[in-house]
Structure formats: structure tokens, C-alpha cells
Amino acid sequence: MNRLSTYIISLLLLCSNMATSQNINDLKEINSQIWNNFSKSFETLNYELFESLHSKDLIRVNGGDYKSIRNKEAYLEGYKSRWSNPVLSQTISFRFSERICKDGMASERGVYKFTMNPRTENQKIYYGKFHVILRKENGLWKILIDYDSSENESINETETLYQNTFAVDDFEKY
């Protein structure tokens, strides 16, 4: 009986590790296809790259003081016009509080840090919470639902929420 128990426990641990590995592989794929390209598109003002990250069925929601809900075309139009100014300098980074993915679907929540005019005397930093729902479309991850809010500008560098989230490549939590 002792050998049977050991075998069952070993099998359960093996299956658990296989499920985790699959999850981490999906997260790495999401990082490569979504988050790396999202940040790159902001830094290079590459509208086409940014547009390619979003599902044709995108629903974009702004919460807090800037309440709105838009489809893909209405949301992306603002970026197309803003990013036509080649002098614009900006960066964006993400930290995660929760990442769940399975069967070509994912939910990711966290905090972003958006910097205008980085490393200059005119630097301005903005923070907000985000929650995105992703789905795989034709083998590629796409943003289906994108929600963010500045929480009425209550999130900042020293705010516990930002400090207690995890880097995009920190998979130990998940």
C-alpha cells in the first residue's frame, strides 16, 4: 500500500508540474507577443505594431475620472494621431498582480508606469491599474478586452500596489 501511495503522489506532482510548465510557456509566449511589443510600440511610436496586438473585436474601457468604452477603431484613432509626432518620447512598463491562462484565453491584471519625456527635466510619470483579457486568434495572442484606470491618480511609485506586483518575467508567482 505504501508503494501505491508513493506512486499516486508522484504522479500527481508530475501532472501538477506539467500543468505549470504549460502555463509558464503560455505566459512567455504572451510576454513575447503582447507585452514586449506593447512596450516597443510605445517607445518607437509604431502604430502598426500597436494595432496588430489588438483583436478586431477589441473592447476598450477607461475607468476612474476618464470613463469611456470604445471599439477598436475609436480607441486606436487617438494613438494614430498622437504618434504621428516624431518628437514624442515615451516609455511604458508593466507589473503584474495576477496572470491566469488556459486553453487560448488569458486574464492579466497589474499596474503600468507610463513615462512622458523620460530622463529629461520635463519628465512626467503616470500610473494606473490594468486588466486585459487575451485570446489566441490564428495562433497569436491578441488583446480582446482592455480596461485601465488611474484610480483617480492614487497609484504612484511608493504605493504598495505598485511595489507588491511582479515583473513581466517573474513566473514564480504563477
Secondary structure as a PSIPRED ss2 file (coil, helix, strand):
# PSIPRED VFORMAT (PSIPRED V4.0)

   1 M C   1.000  0.000  0.000
   2 N H   0.000  1.000  0.000
   3 R H   0.000  1.000  0.000
   4 L H   0.000  1.000  0.000
   5 S H   0.000  1.000  0.000
   6 T H   0.000  1.000  0.000
   7 Y H   0.000  1.000  0.000
   8 I H   0.000  1.000  0.000
   9 I H   0.000  1.000  0.000
  10 S H   0.000  1.000  0.000
  11 L H   0.000  1.000  0.000
  12 L H   0.000  1.000  0.000
  13 L H   0.000  1.000  0.000
  14 L H   0.000  1.000  0.000
  15 C H   0.000  1.000  0.000
  16 S H   0.000  1.000  0.000
  17 N H   0.000  1.000  0.000
  18 M H   0.000  1.000  0.000
  19 A H   0.000  1.000  0.000
  20 T H   0.000  1.000  0.000
  21 S H   0.000  1.000  0.000
  22 Q H   0.000  1.000  0.000
  23 N H   0.000  1.000  0.000
  24 I H   0.000  1.000  0.000
  25 N H   0.000  1.000  0.000
  26 D H   0.000  1.000  0.000
  27 L H   0.000  1.000  0.000
  28 K H   0.000  1.000  0.000
  29 E H   0.000  1.000  0.000
  30 I H   0.000  1.000  0.000
  31 N H   0.000  1.000  0.000
  32 S H   0.000  1.000  0.000
  33 Q H   0.000  1.000  0.000
  34 I H   0.000  1.000  0.000
  35 W H   0.000  1.000  0.000
  36 N H   0.000  1.000  0.000
  37 N H   0.000  1.000  0.000
  38 F H   0.000  1.000  0.000
  39 S H   0.000  1.000  0.000
  40 K H   0.000  1.000  0.000
  41 S H   0.000  1.000  0.000
  42 F H   0.000  1.000  0.000
  43 E H   0.000  1.000  0.000
  44 T H   0.000  1.000  0.000
  45 L C   1.000  0.000  0.000
  46 N C   1.000  0.000  0.000
  47 Y H   0.000  1.000  0.000
  48 E H   0.000  1.000  0.000
  49 L H   0.000  1.000  0.000
  50 F H   0.000  1.000  0.000
  51 E H   0.000  1.000  0.000
  52 S H   0.000  1.000  0.000
  53 L C   1.000  0.000  0.000
  54 H E   0.000  0.000  1.000
  55 S E   0.000  0.000  1.000
  56 K E   0.000  0.000  1.000
  57 D E   0.000  0.000  1.000
  58 L E   0.000  0.000  1.000
  59 I E   0.000  0.000  1.000
  60 R E   0.000  0.000  1.000
  61 V E   0.000  0.000  1.000
  62 N E   0.000  0.000  1.000
  63 G C   1.000  0.000  0.000
  64 G H   0.000  1.000  0.000
  65 D H   0.000  1.000  0.000
  66 Y H   0.000  1.000  0.000
  67 K C   1.000  0.000  0.000
  68 S E   0.000  0.000  1.000
  69 I E   0.000  0.000  1.000
  70 R E   0.000  0.000  1.000
  71 N E   0.000  0.000  1.000
  72 K H   0.000  1.000  0.000
  73 E H   0.000  1.000  0.000
  74 A H   0.000  1.000  0.000
  75 Y H   0.000  1.000  0.000
  76 L H   0.000  1.000  0.000
  77 E H   0.000  1.000  0.000
  78 G H   0.000  1.000  0.000
  79 Y H   0.000  1.000  0.000
  80 K H   0.000  1.000  0.000
  81 S H   0.000  1.000  0.000
  82 R H   0.000  1.000  0.000
  83 W C   1.000  0.000  0.000
  84 S C   1.000  0.000  0.000
  85 N C   1.000  0.000  0.000
  86 P C   1.000  0.000  0.000
  87 V C   1.000  0.000  0.000
  88 L C   1.000  0.000  0.000
  89 S C   1.000  0.000  0.000
  90 Q E   0.000  0.000  1.000
  91 T E   0.000  0.000  1.000
  92 I E   0.000  0.000  1.000
  93 S E   0.000  0.000  1.000
  94 F E   0.000  0.000  1.000
  95 R E   0.000  0.000  1.000
  96 F E   0.000  0.000  1.000
  97 S E   0.000  0.000  1.000
  98 E E   0.000  0.000  1.000
  99 R E   0.000  0.000  1.000
 100 I E   0.000  0.000  1.000
 101 C E   0.000  0.000  1.000
 102 K E   0.000  0.000  1.000
 103 D C   1.000  0.000  0.000
 104 G C   1.000  0.000  0.000
 105 M E   0.000  0.000  1.000
 106 A E   0.000  0.000  1.000
 107 S E   0.000  0.000  1.000
 108 E E   0.000  0.000  1.000
 109 R E   0.000  0.000  1.000
 110 G E   0.000  0.000  1.000
 111 V E   0.000  0.000  1.000
 112 Y E   0.000  0.000  1.000
 113 K E   0.000  0.000  1.000
 114 F E   0.000  0.000  1.000
 115 T E   0.000  0.000  1.000
 116 M E   0.000  0.000  1.000
 117 N C   1.000  0.000  0.000
 118 P C   1.000  0.000  0.000
 119 R C   1.000  0.000  0.000
 120 T C   1.000  0.000  0.000
 121 E C   1.000  0.000  0.000
 122 N C   1.000  0.000  0.000
 123 Q C   1.000  0.000  0.000
 124 K E   0.000  0.000  1.000
 125 I E   0.000  0.000  1.000
 126 Y E   0.000  0.000  1.000
 127 Y E   0.000  0.000  1.000
 128 G E   0.000  0.000  1.000
 129 K E   0.000  0.000  1.000
 130 F E   0.000  0.000  1.000
 131 H E   0.000  0.000  1.000
 132 V E   0.000  0.000  1.000
 133 I E   0.000  0.000  1.000
 134 L E   0.000  0.000  1.000
 135 R E   0.000  0.000  1.000
 136 K E   0.000  0.000  1.000
 137 E E   0.000  0.000  1.000
 138 N C   1.000  0.000  0.000
 139 G C   1.000  0.000  0.000
 140 L E   0.000  0.000  1.000
 141 W E   0.000  0.000  1.000
 142 K E   0.000  0.000  1.000
 143 I E   0.000  0.000  1.000
 144 L E   0.000  0.000  1.000
 145 I E   0.000  0.000  1.000
 146 D E   0.000  0.000  1.000
 147 Y E   0.000  0.000  1.000
 148 D E   0.000  0.000  1.000
 149 S E   0.000  0.000  1.000
 150 S C   1.000  0.000  0.000
 151 E C   1.000  0.000  0.000
 152 N C   1.000  0.000  0.000
 153 E C   1.000  0.000  0.000
 154 S C   1.000  0.000  0.000
 155 I C   1.000  0.000  0.000
 156 N C   1.000  0.000  0.000
 157 E C   1.000  0.000  0.000
 158 T C   1.000  0.000  0.000
 159 E C   1.000  0.000  0.000
 160 T H   0.000  1.000  0.000
 161 L H   0.000  1.000  0.000
 162 Y H   0.000  1.000  0.000
 163 Q H   0.000  1.000  0.000
 164 N C   1.000  0.000  0.000
 165 T C   1.000  0.000  0.000
 166 F E   0.000  0.000  1.000
 167 A E   0.000  0.000  1.000
 168 V C   1.000  0.000  0.000
 169 D C   1.000  0.000  0.000
 170 D C   1.000  0.000  0.000
 171 F C   1.000  0.000  0.000
 172 E C   1.000  0.000  0.000
 173 K C   1.000  0.000  0.000
 174 Y C   1.000  0.000  0.000
